[in-house]
Amino acid sequence: MPTASALLPATASHPPQEPALLSQYRHVRAASEMLVADLTDADATVQSMDDASPAKWHLAHTTWFFEEFVLAARLPDYEPVDPQYRYLFNSYYEAVGARHPRPKRGLLTRPTLDEVLAYREAVDESMFSLLITAQTDDEAALITLGLNHEQQHQELLLTDILHLFAQNPLRPAYAPELAEPVVADPRPAPEWVRFAGDIVSIGHGSDDFAFDCEGPRHQVLLRPFALCTHPVSNHQWFEFIEDGGYQTAGLWLSDGWRWVCDNQIEAPLYWEAREGTWWQMSLRGMHPVDPDSPVTHVSFFEADAFARWAERRLPTEAEWEHAARSLHATGNFIEGRALRPLPDRQNTSGVLRQMFGDVWEWTASAFLPYPGFQPSTGAVGEYNGKFMSSQMVLRGGSCVTPESHIRATYRNFFYPHQRWQFTGVRLADDV
């Protein structure tokens, strides 16, 4: 399995004359391959559920993105590595054409993992040649989008591997040899940070990269509110369970209660009761649930029910972004190699902690377009805009998010019942 030093590469050192975008391309592409360095072909092929994808499909799809949208568009005489890959590895781009059904990606025993890696190598060679030359602003923006797209799939690859390994009775660990992290004891007690009401600017407004759904920047009226200094801990979730939270219909939205009953939900995903103790499956295998770590793998339905039980509420995404905008986007990301949420390591009073990294935090906001939003033209316009229905926004990144990928304006989104991602909760309240 991957060694602690191999989960993400150090930023590569290349000749000073090498274009910055080429260096970034090398780094991101190498990071993806290091994540699968010790997976078997079987590990990388199997699909554990419709929402997940095989590891080798992630590797191939992110390569297809560059081949389809960059190489084929930029080079008139470009010959695809394999014309069939256009069908196999298209995800949801209707404008590109037909594609293999998502629930059947696990049936793609061919191409093999080695063949997918060879596909990546071939496309990379063409991309290296292209990236040595100058790009127009539009071409550079598209390549940067592709790299950020690949970073999204790095996180998805790990969360999908975790779900896959959790279905195996052997409970194999993705990275068992990583040393147990040293954490502070005890965890600082949660407090509340108040924010005055105001008209604030929300959304991305600089020239740095952002996904289209993060803009346009616009004004939002916020009433006075408070955020908890820490995300909800496993210990708090123990109390919710012991108080009958999963059996009390009045705490749940109607769809959430139906989801609980239909699926016999009794605890966060990957929790198992063993002789009166909760254990949890992680990328490091099975271990007792750490009471001081942020709870993770909970759905929006669970987050909303917990907030109601705690007599609080979830923050809106505008509240979350306004509170996070002045903070540095640092925390427990994939580069820290913990591969799971950790307790707060600093006993700092009265300030927001763990806003970035550890767990994606559910908000009370639906994933909808900001005022004035217009998707890009062409196939890449399908990237976010077409999903602005029936999903909820999450903020902050997780323990398997690349640190360079996150910012205060970043909008992640999932359906209310989904919880195989590293999703957690931060409480808010009215003032």
N, C-alpha and C positions, 0 to 999 in steps of 0.2 A: 504494500500500500504506500501512498505517497509519504515521503519523509516530511518532517516539520519544515525543512528549508525548501521543499519543492512544491508547496501548495501554490505559491505565486512566485514568479521570477523576480529577482532584483531588477531594477531598471537597467537595461542593457547599456553597455558603453560602446558607442560606435564612433567612427571618425567624425570630427567636428563639422565637416562639410556635409554630412548626411542630413537631408531634410528632416525637420522635426516630426512631420507627419509620418514619414517612413519609420522613424524610431518608435513612435507610438504604435504603429501598426505591428512592428516586430514584437513589442512587449505584450500587447493584448493577445495576439495570436499564440505566442508561446505560453501565456498563462492558461489558455484553454486546454492546451495539450498536456500541460503538467497536471491538470486536474484528473486526467484519465490515465496517467502514466502507469498505474499498476492495476487497472481494471482489466478483467478478462474480456474476451469477445462476448461471452454470454452476459456478463455484467452490463456491457455497453449496448446490448441488443434488446433485452427484455423491457417491456412496458408494463408498469404495475397498475395503471388505471388510465382512463381516457384523458384526464387532465394532465398527466405526465407524459414525457417523451423519453425515448432511449437516449443514453449519453451520446452514442455515435450519431444519432439524428441531430442533436444539438450541434455537434462538430460539423456535420455536413451542411445543415441549414445556414449556419453563419457563413460558411464558405460560399454556398449558393448565392447568398445576398451580394457578395462582392462580384461574383462571376456574372450574375444577372443584371445588376443595376450599375456596376462600374465598368467591368471589362467589356461586356457585350455592347454597352452603350458608347464607350469611348473608342474602342478599336474596331473599325469596320470589318476587318478580316479575321477577327477573333474566332477560333474554333473551340467550342465547349469541350471540356475534358470527357464528358459522357452526356450525349443529348438526353438520355433518360433521366438524368439527375434533375432536370428542370421540372419533371413531374413528381419525382420522389421527394424532393426536399423543399418545394414551395410550401409555405405554411398556410397563409390565408389571403394571398394577394390575388383577388379575382381578376384583376387586369392582366396578370401574367398568364393565366390559363388554368387548366385542370390540375388537380393535385391528388396525391395519395390520401385517403381518409385518415384523419388524425387518430381515431381509436385503433387503427390498424398499423400504426408505425412499428409496433413491436413484432410484426410479422416479417419485417424486412431483414431476414437473416443474411441476405446479400444486398449491397456490398458488405464485406466484412469490415471490422474495425481497421485493419491494416489498409484496406482499400480506401476507406474514408480518409485516413491519415495521408495516403498517397494523393488523394484528391486535393486535400488542403495544401500539400506541398506544391502541387502543380499550379494551383491558383495563386499561391503566394509568390512563386517565381514570376508570374506575369504581373502581379501587383507590385513587386519590388521594382521591376523594370519601369512600370508606369510611374511609381512614386518618386523615382529619381528625377523625372522631368517635372516641370512646373505645372501646377493645376490652376484652373480658373477657380474663382471663389465658390461657384456652384459645385464643382467637382470636389473640392476640398471639403465642403460642407456635407456632401453625400458620403464621402469616405469616413468622415468623423461620425456621422450618424451610424454607419455600419460598425464602427468600433464600439460605440456605446451600445448598439444593439447586441454585439457579441458579449459585452460585459453583463448585460441582462441575462443572456443565456448561460453565462458562467454560474450565476446564482441559481438559475433554474436547473441546471445540470446537477448541482449538489443537492438541492431540495428533492429532485426526482430520484436521485440515487438513494437518499435517506428513505423515501417512501418505499422504494423497491426493496431495500435491505430489511425494512421493518416487516415486510410480508414473509420473510424467510424465518422459519422456526429457529434456525441457528443464530439469528440476530447478528450477522456479521458486521464488523466495524469497518468503516471506510478508512479511518486513520487511527488504529488502535494504539500505536506506539507514541503518540503525542503525550508529553508529560502533563499531569494534572495541573491546571493553572493555580497559582497562589493568589488568594483573594483576601480582602479585608474581612475581619470578623470582630464585632458584629456589623451587619449592614446598617448604614445610617437610617434613622427613622424618617419616613416620608413626611414632608411638610408641604406647604402651599405657597405659591408665588402669585401675587396679584398683578393684574394689568388693568390700566385705566381704559375706559371706553374712548374711542376715537375713530376718525376716518383714516384708514391706513391703506397703503399701496400693497397689493398682492400680485404675485406672478413674476416671472423672469423679465428683467429689463436691461440686461447688459449684452455685450457682444460675445461673451463666452457661450460655449455650447449649452443648449437646453432642448428638450423635446418640444414639439410644437404645442402640446397640450399644456405646457407650463406658462403660456402667454395667451393673449396679450396682458401686459401689466395693467391693472385696473384698481379702482378704489372700492373699499368695502367698509361698511359701518360696523364697528364692533362695540358691543356693550361691555361694561366692566366684567371681567371674568378672572378665574384663577385656574392654574394648572398645578397638578401634583408634581413635586420635585423628581419623583421616580416613577418608572413604569410599575404596574401591578406585579407583585412578586408571587412566586409559587406558594409561599406561606399564606398570603391573602386568599389564594385560590383554594387552599386546603379548607379555610374557614367557609368559603362559599359552598364547597361540596358538603362539608359537615352540617351546614345549616339548611341543607335540602335545596340548594339552588337549582339543581337539575330536575327537581321534582315539583317545583312551585310554578304553576302555569302563569300566575299573575306577573312574574318577572319578565316574561318573554313576549316578543312580538309574535303575532299569529303564525307567520311563516316559520319563525324560529321554533316555536313550540311544536309545530308539526314536524319539523326537521329533527328535533330532539326525540320525539316519540317514534317516528318512522325508523330512525337509525339507532335507537337505544343509546343515546349519547349520555355518558355519565362522568366524563372527565376530558381534559384536553387530549388531542390526538397524540398517540405514542405513549400515553400513560398506562401502566399496568399495576394492578394491586397484587402485592406479594406478601402474604402473612402480615397484613396490617400496615404495610409500608408501600408507598407509591414509588415505582421505578419508571424510568423514561428511556425510550430508544433515541439515540442521537447518532451523529456521524462518527462518534467515538465508541459506539456500541451501547449496551444497556448499563445504566447506573442509577443509583437512588436519586430521586428528584431533589435538587438543591433548594431548600426553602427560601434562600435569600436571592436567588437568581430571578430575573424577570420571567413571568409565565409566557410560554410560547405555544404555537400551533393551536390557537383558538380562533374560532370563526367570528365574523361580525355579530352574528346572533348571540354568541356567548359573551362577547365583549359588551354588547348592549345590555344583556341580562345582568351581568356582573355590576355594571354601573348603576343600574336601577336598584339592585340589591344593596349596594353601598350608599344609596341615596345621593348619588352624584350623576354625572352624565359624561358622554364622550365629547371631546373637543371638536369644534368644526375645523376644517382644514385651514381656514383663514386664521383662526385663533392659533393653531399650531404653528403655522408659518410665521405669523407676526412674533410669536414668542421665540422662535428659533433663529430668526433672521440675524440677530446680533451674536450668535454663538458660532464657534468654530466647528466645522463638520468633521470632528474627530471622535473616535470611539472604538468599540470592539467590532472591527470589520474582518474580512477574510485574511488580510495581511497579518493580523494578530495570531492567527492559526489556532484559536480556541475552538472554533467550529460549533460553538453553542453560546447562548447568552450567559453572561457572568454577573455576579453581584457587583455593586458599585465599589470601587477600590479607594475612594476618597471620602473622608468624613467632612464634607463641606456643607455648611448649613445655609439654607435659604436660597439656594440657586438651583436651576433646572439641571438635572443630571441625566445622562444616557439618552439624550434626545436623538443622537445619531448612533447607529450601530445597534448591536444586541438584537432588537426585535423591531420589525415594522409595526407602527402603531395605528390601529384602526381609528378613523375619524367618523363623525356623524354625517359627513358630506358625501353625497352621491357624485360619481364621476361624470361631470357634465362640462360642456364647453364654457370657457370664460367669455365674457362679453366681447364680441368682435372676433372670436376665433374663426379662422378659415384654414381648413386642411390644405396641405400642399397639393399641387397638381400631379397627375400621373399616379403610378402604382404606389409610390412611397406615401402618398396622401392617405392610404389605408392604414398607416402605421398605428395611429391612436384614435382618430376621429370616429371611426366606425364602431368603436367599442363604448361610446358614451351613452350607455343604456344599461340600467339594472345592476351596476357595479358600484362599490364603495371605495373611497380614497383611503390610502395608507401613506404614512409619512415616516421618514427618518432612516431607512435602510436597516440592515440586519447584520448578524455575525458572519454571513456568507456573501455580503455585498462588497465589491471592490471599493475601497475608500475614495479613489479618484472619481468614482461614478456618481457620488451623492452630493446633494446641496439642499438648502432649505426649501427651494421651490419645487423639488422633485415630487411628482405625483405618481404613486403606484396605485394599482386598482385591481380588485378581485371581487368575485361574486360573494354575497353574504354568507354562504354556507362553506366556502373553501377555507381550509386551514392547514394544508400540507406545507405551506410556506412558513417562514419564521415570523409569525404574526402575533402581536401582543397588544397590551392595553395601557393607556395613560388616562387617568381620570381628570375631568374638568368640573368646574362648578360656577354658578353665577355669583356675582358679588353685589 
